[in-house]
Amino acid sequence: MTNGPVLIDLEDKDAAPSVQEAAPVPDLASPTPEGQAMVMASRLAARPPSRLARWFWGLLGLLLGTVVSLTAWEFITALLERTPILGWGVTALVCVFLLVVLMIALREIAGFARLRRVDSLRHAAEAALASGETKAARDMVETLDRFYRGRPDTEWGRARLAERKGEVMDGDALLALAETELLAPLDKAATREIEAASRQVATVTALVPLALVDVVTALGTNIRMIRRIAEIYGGRAGTLGSWRLLRAVMTHLVATGAVAIGDDMLGSLAGGGVLSKLSRRFGEGLVNGALTARVGVAAMEVCRPMPFTRARRPSVSGIVKRALTGFFGG
């Protein structure tokens, strides 16, 4: 038994392991940011309610509505018996309130009708592109022109389209012309909305270290962004319509696995594994901003009355670059 170290001589010293060839020690203290706020917000928005939950909320709403209606009726009738003037005043207030509720309901119905019209336009454009017929393309262009009639931001594009559409005899070229003249300016406006939303989500995630604040901010910002994109393309979604659009977009992203993001997607932005060298909060903000940009691009595809053909679909990396440039004041 020896008290000192044991030395073993290697016969082939060239076969000795090199320190330079050893694998780097993983940094377990700073894992790669994964955008947990956007992932959680996406799953919350995409998760469909169960049938039991629908029955619960439906019956609860019906019960509360019945109780409130009976209570208001008894209150108004009792007030009319005691003080007729005050009773009639309260009755007028209730009537005004019901009128406002009716107007909100009509606006929601009109919003759903507008969204269905955009869906029908997109299906018609896809059918015209698939058939390649000139007549179908001209009918589609005429319908699209009527759809945007009355909007000042499309007057120049509609005038250009009216001047040049008579010279185009091919159906695909006619649809490409309509996309270039009518939808290209709207694509730029929608892209600016996505950049602003990505910047806001990244800023809140990086600077506000409060639990669930980033999730609430991400969810609210994405709902507002999708609603603005729908309005830019003519959808004019109401509150319920915005939620339906959000669920449609998030369901698509969750189904395709597009809510998972890593260094592979942000390599062109920061290069290699630079996210692991940044602060944890800044890395999470950058990833959440990139995921917001991805949701915005998907919302453009859903709300756009024509699929991307001649115009190029905005890239997520380019949107995040411009959003961070605005963030740093460049």
Stockholm file with secondary structure:
# STOCKHOLM 1.0

chainA/1-330         MTNGPVLIDLEDKDAAPSVQEAAPVPDLASPTPEGQAMVMASRLAARPPSRLARWFWGLLGLLLGTVVSLTAWEFITALLERTPILGWGVTALVCVFLLVVLMIALREIAGFARLRRVDSLRHAAEAALASGETKAARDMVETLDRFYRGRPDTEWGRARLAERKGEVMDGDALLALAETELLAPLDKAATREIEAASRQVATVTALVPLALVDVVTALGTNIRMIRRIAEIYGGRAGTLGSWRLLRAVMTHLVATGAVAIGDDMLGSLAGGGVLSKLSRRFGEGLVNGALTARVGVAAMEVCRPMPFTRARRPSVSGIVKRALTGFFGG
#=GR chainA/1-330 SS CCSSCCCCCCSCGGGSCCGGGSCCCCCTTSCCCCCHHHHHHHHHHHCCCCHHHHHHHHHHHHHHHHHHHHHHHHHHHHHHHHCHHHHHHHHHHHHHHHHHHHHHHHHHHHHHHHHHHHHHHHHHHHHHHHHCCHHHHHHHHHHHHHHTTTCGGGHHHHHHHHHHGGGCCCHHHHHHHHIIIIIHHHHHHHHHHHHHHHHHHHHHHHHCCCTTHHHHHHHHHHHHHHHHHHHHTTCCCCHHHHHHHHHHHHHHHHHTTTTCCCHHHHHHHHCTTGGGGSCHHHHHHHHHHHHHHHHHHHHHHHHCSSCCSSSCCCCHHHHHHHHHHHHTTC
#=GC SS_cons         CCSSCCCCCCSCGGGSCCGGGSCCCCCTTSCCCCCHHHHHHHHHHHCCCCHHHHHHHHHHHHHHHHHHHHHHHHHHHHHHHHCHHHHHHHHHHHHHHHHHHHHHHHHHHHHHHHHHHHHHHHHHHHHHHHHCCHHHHHHHHHHHHHHTTTCGGGHHHHHHHHHHGGGCCCHHHHHHHHIIIIIHHHHHHHHHHHHHHHHHHHHHHHHCCCTTHHHHHHHHHHHHHHHHHHHHTTCCCCHHHHHHHHHHHHHHHHHTTTTCCCHHHHHHHHCTTGGGGSCHHHHHHHHHHHHHHHHHHHHHHHHCSSCCSSSCCCCHHHHHHHHHHHHTTC
//
